[in-house]
Amino acid sequence: MAERMQALSSEEFQDLLRPAFQEDEWILIVVGGFLGAMAGVGQLLFMFGAA
């Protein structure tokens, strides 16, 4: 199986994995947005101080 997967092109491999993640894709987007926002808030507090 590993040999067959290594023989796939990157596009074929992506097509193989996409259905597995498609159902939970919105969760990844929301969590990524939240983590990015928290990183931005952290940078603001670090740069300008929390007084």
N, CA, C and O of each residue as an XYZ file, in Angstrom:
204
protein
N       0.823     -1.193      0.000
C       0.000      0.000      0.000
C       0.867      1.258      0.000
O       0.568      2.232     -0.690
N       1.950      1.222      0.787
C       2.837      2.383      0.847
C       3.447      2.669     -0.521
O       3.582      3.828     -0.913
N       3.813      1.627     -1.240
C       4.398      1.814     -2.571
C       3.376      2.428     -3.528
O       3.717      3.294     -4.334
N       2.140      1.983     -3.437
C       1.091      2.521     -4.309
C       0.826      3.989     -3.979
O       0.596      4.794     -4.882
N       0.855      4.341     -2.697
C       0.627      5.743     -2.315
C       1.783      6.620     -2.763
O       1.568      7.756     -3.185
N       3.005      6.111     -2.678
C       4.162      6.890     -3.120
C       4.159      7.094     -4.628
O       4.725      8.066     -5.129
N       3.522      6.178     -5.352
C       3.472      6.289     -6.809
C       2.449      7.327     -7.274
O       2.466      7.725     -8.438
N       1.565      7.768     -6.386
C       0.555      8.761     -6.752
C       1.196     10.124     -6.976
O       2.163     10.485     -6.305
N       0.652     10.871     -7.916
C       1.085     12.259     -8.086
C       0.511     13.066     -6.922
O      -0.369     12.584     -6.208
N       0.998     14.272     -6.730
C       0.505     15.089     -5.617
C      -0.985     15.394     -5.777
O      -1.714     15.454     -4.787
N      -1.441     15.587     -7.021
C      -2.853     15.863     -7.258
C      -3.718     14.635     -6.950
O      -4.795     14.761     -6.367
N      -3.244     13.457     -7.340
C      -3.984     12.222     -7.041
C      -4.044     11.972     -5.540
O      -5.072     11.543     -5.016
N      -2.935     12.243     -4.849
C      -2.885     12.061     -3.401
C      -3.855     13.023     -2.710
O      -4.548     12.637     -1.768
N      -3.905     14.261     -3.171
C      -4.834     15.248     -2.617
C      -6.277     14.804     -2.838
O      -7.109     14.925     -1.939
N      -6.574     14.293     -4.024
C      -7.920     13.804     -4.322
C      -8.293     12.618     -3.444
O      -9.467     12.415     -3.133
N      -7.301     11.840     -3.049
C      -7.537     10.694     -2.172
C      -7.881     11.145     -0.761
O      -8.764     10.567     -0.126
N      -7.195     12.174     -0.258
C      -7.391     12.625      1.119
C      -8.540     13.612      1.294
O      -9.120     13.693      2.377
N      -8.870     14.347      0.271
C      -9.869     15.423      0.378
C     -11.199     14.974      0.978
O     -11.701     15.659      1.869
N     -11.794     13.872      0.547
C     -13.082     13.475      1.138
C     -12.989     13.189      2.638
O     -13.961     13.392      3.366
N     -11.849     12.728      3.095
C     -11.690     12.418      4.512
C     -11.746     13.679      5.372
O     -12.234     13.632      6.501
N     -11.255     14.798      4.858
C     -11.204     16.038      5.623
C     -12.327     17.008      5.286
O     -12.545     17.977      6.014
N     -13.029     16.766      4.213
C     -14.033     17.710      3.733
C     -15.143     17.931      4.759
O     -15.633     19.051      4.904
N     -15.540     16.884      5.466
C     -16.631     16.996      6.439
C     -16.263     17.935      7.592
O     -17.115     18.679      8.079
N     -15.016     17.906      8.026
C     -14.581     18.712      9.170
C     -13.803     19.955      8.761
O     -13.180     20.601      9.605
N     -13.831     20.297      7.480
C     -13.057     21.428      6.976
C     -13.464     22.735      7.650
O     -12.599     23.560      7.947
N     -14.753     22.945      7.897
C     -15.206     24.189      8.513
C     -14.639     24.339      9.917
O     -14.371     25.457     10.357
N     -14.452     23.233     10.625
C     -13.877     23.299     11.970
C     -12.432     23.780     11.885
O     -12.001     24.607     12.688
N     -11.689     23.265     10.914
C     -10.300     23.690     10.742
C     -10.214     25.181     10.431
O      -9.323     25.869     10.930
N     -11.129     25.679      9.614
C     -11.131     27.092      9.251
C     -11.452     27.948     10.469
O     -10.792     28.961     10.701
N     -12.457     27.557     11.251
C     -12.848     28.326     12.440
C     -11.733     28.322     13.480
O     -11.401     29.365     14.043
N     -11.162     27.163     13.732
C     -10.077     27.076     14.724
C      -8.866     27.872     14.260
O      -8.227     28.548     15.065
N      -8.544     27.802     12.976
C      -7.423     28.576     12.440
C      -7.658     30.075     12.568
O      -6.743     30.826     12.905
N      -8.887     30.508     12.296
C      -9.224     31.926     12.447
C      -9.123     32.375     13.891
O      -8.610     33.457     14.176
N      -9.612     31.546     14.805
C      -9.550     31.874     16.229
C      -8.097     31.967     16.705
O      -7.722     32.916     17.393
N      -7.288     30.980     16.337
C      -5.882     31.002     16.750
C      -5.143     32.200     16.158
O      -4.297     32.798     16.824
N      -5.456     32.551     14.917
C      -4.844     33.726     14.301
C      -5.239     35.004     15.015
O      -4.408     35.889     15.221
N      -6.520     35.103     15.399
C      -6.983     36.281     16.139
C      -6.304     36.369     17.495
O      -5.911     37.455     17.923
N      -6.163     35.244     18.171
C      -5.513     35.244     19.483
C      -4.035     35.625     19.353
O      -3.497     36.322     20.214
N      -3.391     35.180     18.303
C      -1.997     35.564     18.073
C      -1.900     37.069     17.831
O      -0.969     37.716     18.310
N      -2.856     37.626     17.091
C      -2.872     39.069     16.859
C      -3.080     39.857     18.134
O      -2.412     40.867     18.355
N      -3.997     39.409     18.978
C      -4.233     40.068     20.270
C      -2.982     39.975     21.135
O      -2.598     40.943     21.792
N      -2.352     38.808     21.129
C      -1.117     38.638     21.891
C      -0.028     39.590     21.437
O       0.695     40.151     22.260
N       0.092     39.773     20.135
C       1.090     40.704     19.600
C       0.759     42.138     20.014
O       1.657     42.891     20.389
N      -0.504     42.522     19.950
C      -0.893     43.879     20.368
C      -0.556     44.119     21.827
O      -0.019     45.166     22.190
N      -0.876     43.137     22.664
C      -0.568     43.285     24.097
C       0.929     43.340     24.333
O       1.398     44.117     25.165
N       1.677     42.532     23.617
C       3.128     42.526     23.778
C       3.754     43.833     23.290
O       4.663     44.370     23.922
N       3.258     44.333     22.165
C       3.857     45.538     21.579
C       3.466     46.807     22.340
O       4.303     47.683     22.558
N       2.205     46.907     22.743
C       1.722     48.145     23.337
C       1.445     48.047     24.822
O       1.059     49.034     25.448
N       1.636     46.867     25.392
C       1.488     46.690     26.826
C       0.024     46.646     27.259
O      -0.854     47.265     26.657
N      -0.189     45.908     28.298
C      -1.539     45.799     28.872
C      -1.552     46.609     30.162
O      -1.104     46.135     31.206
N      -2.058     47.811     30.085
C      -2.031     48.668     31.277
C      -3.388     48.777     31.908
O      -3.545     49.459     32.920
